Structures are given as C-alpha cells and as structure tokens.
Amino acid sequence: MATTTAVQRKQRAKEAYDAYLASCPSRRLLDRISDKWVTLVLAALRDGPLRYSELAARIAGVSQKMLTQTLRSLERDGLVTREVTPSVPVRVDYALTPLGDSLRERITLLKEWAERHMADVDAARARYDADRP
C-alpha cells in the first residue's frame, strides 16, 4: 500500500470539496444557502410554483431587492427555475428544480427545528444573560 504525503492528502481533500479547507469552493455555496431569505424561499416553494407577488406576500419582511437578488442567485445555482408566461401583465412563476427540491427537504427540516425550539433558545439566552453582569 502506497503512502501519501500531507500535501497529497490535502490536495485530495480539496478535490473532494472539503468545506473545512479555506479554499474549498463549497464554502461559497454554504454561504449562499445559509442565508435566511434562501431558506424561506426554498421552503415557500415546497408545494409548487409561485408567482413573485405570492412569494413576496408569503415571506413577510423581505424587500423587493432582496427577493429579486435571492431568486436570481437561486436560478443561477440551478435550484430554482423562472418561467415567463407572455400575458398582460406578464406572469412569472418560480419553481424548484430537482436539485433545489433535494436541498429544500433539508432546509425545511432546519426551518421546522428553529420554529419548534425557539422557546428553548429564548430560555437559554435569558439564563445566559441573567448570569452576566
């Protein structure tokens, strides 16, 4: 069995997209998908395509600029499709791709975990703050 040097092991890890390495391109993707608006858009598209206005109404607090940027980045990453239907006014629908749906499954679990455990986190924060002068 051939041995490998530390440099060779580091190179192999880099090639395998090891997010622990600073130069790993998957870090950019992790940065993108950890954004709260990405999480909420993917979860909102869970039941099928939505129009831009439906997404904006479902996701309280998102600005037009942030929703547009988020949808464009998701489309660029191959997670969301944008379908324009010529009509008056023009109809634009957004839907998950199979890749986006595979991520949505995991993101939805994270969203549901946050909703289920927010009271626990609030209690932990209160205990922590009470112990600090």
N, C-alpha and C positions, 0 to 999 in steps of 0.2 A: 504494500500500500504506500503510495507516494505521499510525502508530507507537503504541506503548503506553508508558505511564509505568511506572516501577519499582513503584509502588503497584498498578497494574493487573496487572502480571506476577506480583507476589506474591499477589494475590487469586486469579488463575487457578491458580497453583500450589497454593494452599491448597484450592481447589475440586477439584483433581485428586488429592488425598490425597498430598501430598509429605511423606514421613516426615522429611525434613530440617528441616521447619518445626516449631518447638516446639509450635505449637497444633494440629498435624495429629492427627486422631482415630486414624489408623492406628498411631500410636505406642502407644496402649493395646493394640491388637491384637498388635503386635510384642512388647510386654512380656509379654503372656499366652502367646503361642506360643513364646517363648524359654525358658520355664520347663522345667526338666528333667523334671518329672512329666508335663507336657503332651506333651513329646517321647516319653517312654516309653509313655504311654497310647495315643497315636496309633499308634506302632509296634507295640504289643502287639495292637491291634485289626486289624492288617494282614490276617489270614487269616479274619476273620469275627467275628461277635458273641461276646462273652464275658460270663459272669456276674461279678458284683462279686468274689466269692471267687476266681475264676480270675484276674482282673486283679491282685488283691492278692497272690496266690501267684506270679504271673509277674514282678511288679515288686518285687524284694527291697528292703526298707528304707523303703517308702512307708508312712506311718501311715494309719490308718483315716480320720482327719480330713483329711489332705492328699489322699487318693484321692477322698474324697467331694467336697471342695471343687473338685478338678480336674475331676471328672466333671460336676458342676453347671455350672461355668463353660463347659466344652466344649458341654454341652447348650444352654445359654443362647446361645452364639455360633453355634449351628446346625451344629456339627462332629460331634456325637455324638447318637444317639437313645437313649432309655431306654424299654425295653418291659417292662411288668409283666405277668406271667402269673399269674392267680389260681390258687394251689395251696397245699398245706400242705407245707413252708413256701412263702411267696410266692417266685416266681422273677423275678429282674430281670436282663435282658440289656442290654448296651451294644453299640452298633454304630456304625460310621462312616456319616455321611451322604455323599452325593456330594461336597459341599463339603469335608468332613473327609477324605475319601479323596484329594482333589486335594492337600490340604496334607500328608497322610501320605506321599505319594510323595516330597515334598521333604524332609520331616523324616527319613524313613528313610535317605535319602542322607547327611544330616548325621550321623545316628547311626552309620552304617556308616563314614563318614570318620573319626569320632572313634575308633572301635574299631580301624580299620586304622592310624591314625597316632599312637596313644597312646605307643608306644615312642619315636617320633621326638620327640614333645613332651617326654617324660620326659628324653631325652638333651639336648635344648636347655635344659631347666630346669637340669639338672646342670651343663652348661657355663656357663650364666649365673651360677649360684650359686657355682661354683668361681672365677670371675673377680671376685667381690665379696668384700671383707673382712668 
